[in-house]
Amino acid sequence: MSHYTDSLTQLGQSTPLPNNPEQAVLERVPNPQPGQLYLVRFTQPEFTSLCPLTGQPDFAHLVIDYAPGDWLVESKSLKLFLGSFRNHGAFHEDCTVGIGRRLVDLLAPQWLRIGGYWYPRGGMPIDVFWQTGPVPQDLWLPDQGVPGYRGRG
């Protein structure tokens, strides 16, 4: 299995949190099941970024689903990449779609979607959804499991 990890620079190393998403290094490993249609899900229930205008923190629950092609994202590099947004100012839409596009550029998956379920600021939650195209036929795609915001109701 080590040949899968020979090119990785972060896994098994002490790696500081990148200062911003542009500095974050996303890494990939070969898909050990090439040609198989299956779903990989990453859930980040405590994603944080900053409002680009006020600098106040924004919080989201992210769900990333993808059907791998030849590559898988290395999970430690994904955690560091997502963590790099904590001091990064960007609107909800830019964060959510930007994460999805960066993963697509790295992995060239068969399909990818991201759901950004943002907690309210100013009394209004903003949910952002992006995907690369139609769901592949015969892909088992469970619901993302994040209920719509209900407040105290």
C-alpha positions as CSV (number, residue, x, y, z in Angstrom):
1,M,0.0,0.0,0.0
2,S,3.0,2.3,0.5
3,H,3.2,3.0,-3.3
4,Y,-0.1,4.7,-3.0
5,T,1.3,7.2,-0.4
6,D,4.9,7.7,-1.8
7,S,4.0,11.1,-3.3
8,L,2.1,12.4,-0.3
9,T,3.6,15.3,1.7
10,Q,1.2,15.6,4.6
11,L,0.0,12.2,5.7
12,G,2.0,10.9,8.6
13,Q,3.7,14.3,9.0
14,S,3.2,17.2,11.4
15,T,1.5,19.7,9.1
16,P,0.4,23.1,10.2
17,L,-3.0,24.5,9.2
18,P,-2.5,26.5,6.0
19,N,-3.2,30.3,6.4
20,N,-5.7,30.3,3.5
21,P,-7.2,28.0,0.8
22,E,-4.8,29.1,-1.9
23,Q,-1.9,27.9,0.2
24,A,-3.5,24.6,1.1
25,V,-2.2,21.6,-0.7
26,L,-4.9,19.1,-1.7
27,E,-3.4,15.6,-2.4
28,R,-4.8,12.6,-4.1
29,V,-4.1,8.9,-4.2
30,P,-5.0,6.3,-6.9
31,N,-8.5,4.8,-6.7
32,P,-8.0,1.2,-5.6
33,Q,-11.3,0.3,-7.3
34,P,-11.0,1.9,-10.7
35,G,-14.0,1.3,-13.0
36,Q,-16.4,0.7,-10.1
37,L,-19.2,3.1,-9.6
38,Y,-19.4,4.0,-5.9
39,L,-20.0,7.0,-3.6
40,V,-17.6,8.6,-1.2
41,R,-19.0,11.1,1.4
42,F,-17.2,13.6,3.5
43,T,-19.1,15.5,6.2
44,Q,-17.7,18.6,7.8
45,P,-20.2,19.6,10.5
46,E,-18.1,22.4,11.9
47,F,-16.8,24.3,8.9
48,T,-15.9,27.9,9.6
49,S,-15.0,30.9,7.4
50,L,-15.2,34.7,7.8
51,C,-17.6,37.2,6.4
52,P,-15.5,39.1,3.8
53,L,-17.1,42.5,4.8
54,T,-17.4,42.3,8.6
55,G,-14.8,39.7,9.5
56,Q,-17.3,37.9,11.7
57,P,-17.3,34.1,11.7
58,D,-19.6,32.1,9.6
59,F,-20.4,28.4,10.3
60,A,-21.6,25.7,8.0
61,H,-22.3,22.0,7.8
62,L,-20.7,20.7,4.6
63,V,-21.5,17.4,2.9
64,I,-19.3,16.4,-0.1
65,D,-20.4,13.4,-2.2
66,Y,-18.4,12.1,-5.1
67,A,-18.1,9.1,-7.4
68,P,-14.4,8.6,-7.9
69,G,-12.7,8.3,-11.3
70,D,-9.0,7.4,-11.2
71,W,-8.3,9.4,-8.0
72,L,-9.4,9.7,-4.3
73,V,-8.8,12.8,-2.2
74,E,-6.4,12.1,0.6
75,S,-8.5,12.9,3.7
76,K,-5.8,14.7,5.9
77,S,-5.2,17.1,3.0
78,L,-8.9,17.7,2.7
79,K,-9.2,18.4,6.5
80,L,-6.3,20.9,6.3
81,F,-7.8,22.5,3.1
82,L,-11.2,22.9,4.8
83,G,-9.6,24.2,8.0
84,S,-7.7,26.8,6.0
85,F,-11.0,28.7,5.5
86,R,-11.3,29.6,9.2
87,N,-9.4,32.9,8.7
88,H,-10.5,33.3,5.1
89,G,-13.0,35.9,4.1
90,A,-15.5,34.8,1.4
91,F,-19.2,34.7,0.9
92,H,-21.1,31.4,1.5
93,E,-21.6,30.8,-2.2
94,D,-17.9,31.3,-3.0
95,C,-16.7,29.0,-0.3
96,T,-19.1,26.2,-1.2
97,V,-18.7,26.3,-5.0
98,G,-15.0,27.0,-4.7
99,I,-14.5,23.9,-2.6
100,G,-16.4,21.8,-5.1
101,R,-14.5,23.1,-8.1
102,R,-11.1,22.7,-6.4
103,L,-11.9,19.0,-5.8
104,V,-13.1,18.5,-9.3
105,D,-9.9,20.1,-10.7
106,L,-7.8,17.7,-8.6
107,L,-9.7,14.5,-8.9
108,A,-11.7,14.6,-12.2
109,P,-14.4,12.5,-10.5
110,Q,-17.2,10.8,-12.4
111,W,-19.5,13.1,-10.4
112,L,-19.4,15.4,-7.4
113,R,-21.9,17.4,-5.4
114,I,-21.4,19.6,-2.4
115,G,-24.1,20.9,0.0
116,G,-23.3,23.9,2.1
117,Y,-25.8,24.3,5.0
118,W,-24.9,27.6,6.5
119,Y,-26.1,28.7,9.9
120,P,-28.1,32.0,10.1
121,R,-26.5,35.4,10.2
122,G,-28.9,38.2,10.5
123,G,-31.7,35.7,11.0
124,M,-31.4,34.1,7.6
125,P,-29.7,30.8,6.8
126,I,-28.2,30.4,3.3
127,D,-27.9,26.9,1.8
128,V,-25.7,26.5,-1.3
129,F,-25.7,23.4,-3.5
130,W,-23.5,22.6,-6.5
131,Q,-22.9,19.5,-8.6
132,T,-21.0,18.6,-11.8
133,G,-24.0,17.3,-13.7
134,P,-26.6,14.6,-13.6
135,V,-26.2,11.8,-11.1
136,P,-24.7,8.8,-12.8
137,Q,-27.2,6.0,-13.5
138,D,-27.2,3.3,-10.8
139,L,-25.2,5.3,-8.3
140,W,-26.6,4.8,-4.8
141,L,-27.0,8.4,-3.6
142,P,-28.4,8.7,0.0
143,D,-29.9,11.9,1.1
144,Q,-27.4,14.3,2.6
145,G,-29.2,14.0,5.9
146,V,-29.1,17.7,6.9
147,P,-32.5,19.0,7.9
148,G,-33.6,22.4,6.7
149,Y,-33.1,25.1,9.3
150,R,-36.1,25.4,11.7
151,G,-34.9,27.8,14.3
152,R,-36.8,27.3,17.6
153,G,-39.8,25.8,15.8
